[in-house]
Amino acid sequence: MSEKKEAIQFPNIRRSNDIDPVEWDLRVKLAAAFRLAHHFNWDLLIYNFISVRLPGPEGHLLINPYGLSYDEICASNLLKIDKEGNNLVEHPLKTTRAGFIIHGAIHDARPEIGCIMHVHTPAASAVCAMKEGLLPLDQEAMVFTDRLAYHELEGIPLGLDERARIVESLGDKPFMILRNHGLVTTGKTVGQAFSYMYFLELACRNQLAILSTGREINVPSRKIAEQVPQQFDTHDPQNTGHEFGELQFAAMMRRLDRMDQSYRQ
């Protein structure tokens, strides 16, 4: 009879003088993104990742530990890792090779990216399996006109050699469809990456709904599709000066606070 394993205990990283306030703020926002992903049913048991690049030339990342569900994640139990995926703070869990290969490769090649988000919901997986990919059938899809890269499936990303091909596939674009796999969004901030994922995943659901009608589809002109990204990114009716994603994510954090503030711990 096998020995009963003890439950894993998670150390808390207390907010104190030894935790940079900037890092703590990023921890809170990243934890919020995980809880909101759970709220929107984007999570997949303990799989998939959202990562944040910490300021500084070292390229250190915050990322979720492999083994926690998204609704368990809080600011204090996120991993802090180096470019090789090694834990920089004592923690009983680690990240996975698959997660580090995708996120580590992109962060390393594109230092202007602050946050990367990866999901594969049913709608996302369906569109990722379509030869045409994402079609410009509605406003949500047109947001990604000429900004969406594609990467062919190579199986579960476990080999270091795929890192270069992922970076090559992404190029200078901010979003990517992993064929037969899932969606990737990036942003300068957690709010940007999360908000773009909201609309990209919604565009996938909308595409399935539109195609399922079996009716003749009105496809907008290429000219219209090309102008939507700029309109979408810069639409700021109150002239607040905020970049896309900041007001949206702040509103979602307020929603989360009304439901459960434990992500801030």
DASUL-V824358 format. One line per field, one symbol per residue. psi: psi as a letter, one per 20 degrees, with the letter a starting at -180 (. if undefined). Layout:
BEGIN
psi = ???
END
This chain:
BEGIN
psi = pqqpqqqpppqpoqoahiophgggghgghghggghhgghjkirndjrrqpqppqqqihkqqprqqoipqhiiprhijqqorahjjppipppirrrrggghggghgghhhmiiphqpppqnrggghghhiphibpqmirgghihjpjjorqpqpkapniphhighhgggghcjqiqqpopkfaqpqrrhrggggghhhghghghggggggghihjrppooqqhgghhiggggghiomhjlhjqqphghghhhhhhgghhgojihi.
END
